[in-house]
Amino acid sequence: MIPSLYHYYEASLGPFRNLSDLEPEEAEAVLEELRLRGTSFAGQRTPDYLAVRRSLETAAREQFIRKGGRPLRSRPHYMTLGECPWLLDWYEDGRQLDLSVGDFEEDRISFTYGDLFPTMRYRDGKPYRGQIYTLKEITGLMDVYGLPQVWNPHGAGGPERYIEVQIWDDRPLANRLKTL
């Protein structure tokens, strides 16, 4: 059985607020404000974070398209496959919402075994590094490796602490947001 998808966010801002949707200068200003406040995980990001993020998102999108994906967004929204309550601590007043995988067309969601950043950047020989997965592929990978949040909730076994979901379609999100 496929777990639900979870999104974690700051209560005062609401869900699916995405730095990548902003112009680069505006995104950097928001990130700098978070750094100055220093109270959230996002405030700890490095100066090159946004450039690296955009590069990784572009590579993820291109790889997903090569696998038959049909993204509608140029940059994804992010969720986790399965619950990760510790992610609430990344925010001053964290919240979570969940959606079913069935709310999405399969060719509008992709997956990485771990967060996009370490998955695409670490070179440690693990077979799931550098890969974007379809739903069918990630279920096979889960059969082999399980959910990282179960076997590695504190990160002692490496950077993979959850399966990340890249959402490439706003429509299912808009439908859910109407119910909040």
Buried (B, 14 or more C-beta within 10 A) or exposed (E): EEBBBBBBBBEEEEBBEBBBEBEEEEBBEBBEEBBEEEEBEBBEBEEEBBEBBBEBBEBBBEBBBEBEBEBEBEBBBBBBBBBBEBBBEBBEEBBBBBBEBEBBBBBBBBBBBBBBBBBBEBEEEBEBBBBBBBBEBBBEBBEEBEBBBEEBBEEEEEBBBBBBBBBBBBEBBEEBEEEE
